[in-house]
């Protein structure tokens, strides 16, 4: 903190396309460039909930930060340009993970109680047909399947069906499939 870093409990670290390192913590985000603090983004800068749980760089090189109750904050050129909350379609303000869609510039959003999908030209919508709500992460490997980890194991869902809100078939890998324990949000 003596060097200007916000907070003492780092949550995530992300290298941006320009080489800047973004470090999130309980007090916001610190941007490090060429070994020096290039800037910080905290409550005084408009970050309504400074506890940032996850970050993602968009195709347009915007930094999006998922917070612990304040939704998603969009950062461009070192400043906050937009905040998305439940009013904008999120199922919860607690954002556990954001994952780029393998095939588009869209983003999957794992909240504390569901999965949402962000399309820049349409906004945020909830993917209501997914069969489980206590999820932690999502993998989109480009094979038409989504792998969603949660407290019930790993769900494998057809991406096209889920995005069309007609999810009918899914597979759940759990202790019956040979997993020896359950997943947790931080592991």
C-alpha positions as CSV (number, residue, x, y, z in Angstrom):
1,X,0.0,0.0,0.0
2,X,2.9,2.3,0.6
3,X,3.5,2.3,-3.2
4,X,-0.1,3.3,-3.9
5,X,-1.7,-0.1,-4.4
6,X,-5.4,-0.2,-3.4
7,X,-6.0,-2.7,-0.6
8,X,-4.1,-5.6,0.9
9,X,-6.2,-8.5,-0.3
10,X,-5.8,-9.1,-4.0
11,X,-8.7,-11.1,-5.6
12,X,-7.6,-11.3,-9.2
13,X,-4.9,-10.2,-11.5
14,X,-5.3,-9.7,-15.3
15,X,-2.8,-8.7,-17.9
16,X,-4.4,-6.4,-20.4
17,X,-3.6,-6.3,-24.1
18,X,-1.4,-3.3,-23.8
19,X,0.7,-5.0,-21.1
20,X,-0.8,-3.2,-18.1
21,X,-1.5,-5.4,-15.1
22,X,-4.9,-4.9,-13.4
23,X,-5.0,-6.0,-9.8
24,X,-8.4,-6.1,-8.0
25,X,-8.8,-6.1,-4.3
26,X,-11.2,-5.2,-1.5
27,X,-10.7,-1.5,-2.2
28,X,-10.8,-1.4,-6.0
29,X,-8.4,-1.9,-8.9
30,X,-4.8,-0.9,-9.2
31,X,-3.3,-0.5,-12.7
32,X,0.4,-1.3,-13.0
33,X,2.4,-0.4,-16.1
34,X,6.2,-0.8,-16.6
35,X,6.6,-1.6,-12.9
36,X,4.9,1.5,-11.7
37,X,1.4,2.4,-10.5
38,X,-0.3,3.8,-13.5
39,X,-3.6,4.5,-11.7
40,X,-6.2,3.3,-9.3
41,X,-10.0,3.0,-9.5
42,X,-11.8,3.0,-6.2
43,X,-14.9,4.4,-4.4
44,X,-13.7,8.0,-4.8
45,X,-13.6,7.4,-8.6
46,X,-17.2,6.1,-8.7
47,X,-16.7,2.4,-8.0
48,X,-20.0,1.8,-6.1
49,X,-18.8,-1.4,-4.6
50,X,-15.0,-1.5,-4.3
51,X,-14.7,-5.3,-3.7
52,X,-13.9,-6.5,-7.2
53,X,-14.2,-10.3,-7.6
54,X,-13.3,-10.7,-11.2
55,X,-12.2,-8.8,-14.3
56,X,-12.3,-9.2,-18.1
57,X,-11.0,-7.3,-21.0
58,X,-13.5,-7.0,-23.8
59,X,-12.8,-7.2,-27.6
60,X,-13.0,-3.3,-27.6
61,X,-10.2,-3.2,-24.9
62,X,-12.5,-2.1,-22.1
63,X,-11.9,-3.4,-18.6
64,X,-15.0,-4.8,-17.0
65,X,-15.0,-5.5,-13.3
66,X,-17.5,-7.7,-11.5
67,X,-18.2,-6.7,-8.0
68,X,-19.5,-8.2,-4.8
69,X,-22.9,-6.7,-4.9
70,X,-22.5,-3.6,-7.1
71,X,-22.9,-5.4,-10.5
72,X,-20.5,-4.8,-13.4
73,X,-18.4,-1.6,-13.9
74,X,-16.9,-0.7,-17.3
75,X,-13.6,1.1,-17.3
76,X,-12.1,2.9,-20.3
77,X,-9.0,5.1,-20.4
78,X,-8.6,4.9,-16.6
79,X,-12.2,6.0,-15.8
80,X,-15.6,4.5,-15.2
81,X,-17.9,4.8,-18.2
82,X,-20.9,2.6,-17.2
83,X,-22.2,0.4,-14.5
84,X,-24.6,-2.5,-15.0
85,X,-26.9,-3.6,-12.1
86,X,-30.1,-5.6,-11.7
87,X,-32.0,-2.8,-13.3
88,X,-30.0,-3.6,-16.5
89,X,-30.9,-7.3,-16.5
90,X,-28.4,-8.9,-14.1
91,X,-30.0,-11.6,-11.9
92,X,-27.8,-10.5,-9.0
93,X,-25.3,-7.7,-8.2
94,X,-22.7,-10.3,-7.1
95,X,-20.6,-11.2,-10.1
96,X,-18.5,-14.3,-9.6
97,X,-17.1,-14.7,-13.1
98,X,-17.2,-13.2,-16.6
99,X,-16.2,-15.3,-19.6
100,X,-15.9,-14.3,-23.2
101,X,-18.1,-16.1,-25.7
102,X,-15.7,-18.1,-27.9
103,X,-17.5,-17.3,-31.1
104,X,-18.6,-13.6,-30.6
105,X,-17.7,-10.5,-28.6
106,X,-20.4,-11.3,-26.1
107,X,-19.9,-12.2,-22.4
108,X,-21.3,-15.0,-20.2
109,X,-21.8,-13.7,-16.6
110,X,-21.9,-16.0,-13.6
111,X,-23.8,-14.3,-10.8
112,X,-24.5,-15.5,-7.3
113,X,-27.8,-17.0,-8.4
114,X,-27.7,-17.7,-12.2
115,X,-26.1,-17.2,-15.6
116,X,-26.6,-14.0,-17.7
117,X,-25.4,-13.1,-21.2
118,X,-24.2,-9.7,-22.4
119,X,-24.5,-8.7,-26.0
120,X,-23.1,-5.2,-26.7
121,X,-26.0,-4.3,-29.1
122,X,-28.8,-5.8,-27.0
123,X,-27.7,-5.5,-23.3
124,X,-27.9,-8.2,-20.6
125,X,-30.4,-11.0,-20.3
126,X,-30.8,-13.9,-17.9
127,X,-30.4,-17.4,-19.3
128,X,-33.4,-18.8,-17.3
129,X,-33.5,-22.3,-18.7
130,X,-30.2,-23.4,-17.1
131,X,-31.1,-26.1,-14.6
132,X,-29.0,-24.9,-11.7
133,X,-28.3,-21.6,-9.9
134,X,-25.3,-22.1,-7.6
135,X,-22.6,-21.9,-10.3
136,X,-19.0,-20.7,-10.1
137,X,-17.4,-20.7,-13.5
138,X,-18.0,-21.5,-17.2
139,X,-15.8,-22.8,-20.0
140,X,-16.6,-22.2,-23.7
141,X,-14.1,-24.2,-25.6
142,X,-15.6,-23.6,-29.0
143,X,-17.0,-27.0,-29.5
144,X,-20.7,-26.1,-29.1
145,X,-20.7,-27.1,-25.5
146,X,-20.6,-25.1,-22.3
147,X,-19.0,-26.5,-19.2
148,X,-20.4,-24.9,-16.0
149,X,-18.9,-25.7,-12.6
150,X,-21.0,-25.3,-9.5
151,X,-21.8,-26.9,-6.2
152,X,-23.6,-29.7,-8.0
153,X,-20.6,-30.7,-10.1
154,X,-20.0,-29.9,-13.8
155,X,-22.9,-29.3,-16.1
156,X,-22.4,-29.8,-19.8
157,X,-24.9,-27.9,-21.9
158,X,-25.5,-27.3,-25.6
159,X,-24.5,-23.6,-26.2
160,X,-27.0,-23.0,-29.0
161,X,-29.9,-24.4,-27.0
162,X,-29.0,-22.4,-23.9
163,X,-28.7,-19.1,-25.7
164,X,-32.0,-19.7,-27.5
165,X,-33.6,-20.3,-24.0
166,X,-34.7,-23.8,-25.0
167,X,-32.2,-25.8,-22.9
168,X,-33.6,-29.3,-22.8
169,X,-30.7,-31.7,-22.6
170,X,-27.7,-31.4,-20.3
171,X,-25.3,-33.7,-18.6
172,X,-24.3,-33.4,-15.0
173,X,-20.9,-34.8,-13.9
174,X,-21.0,-35.3,-10.1
175,X,-20.1,-37.9,-7.5
176,X,-22.2,-40.5,-9.4
177,X,-19.8,-39.9,-12.4
178,X,-16.7,-40.3,-10.3
179,X,-16.0,-36.9,-8.8
180,X,-14.6,-37.3,-5.3
181,X,-16.0,-34.1,-3.9
182,X,-17.9,-30.9,-4.6
183,X,-16.5,-27.7,-6.0
184,X,-16.4,-24.5,-4.0
185,X,-16.5,-20.9,-5.3
186,X,-12.9,-20.1,-4.5
187,X,-11.2,-23.4,-5.5
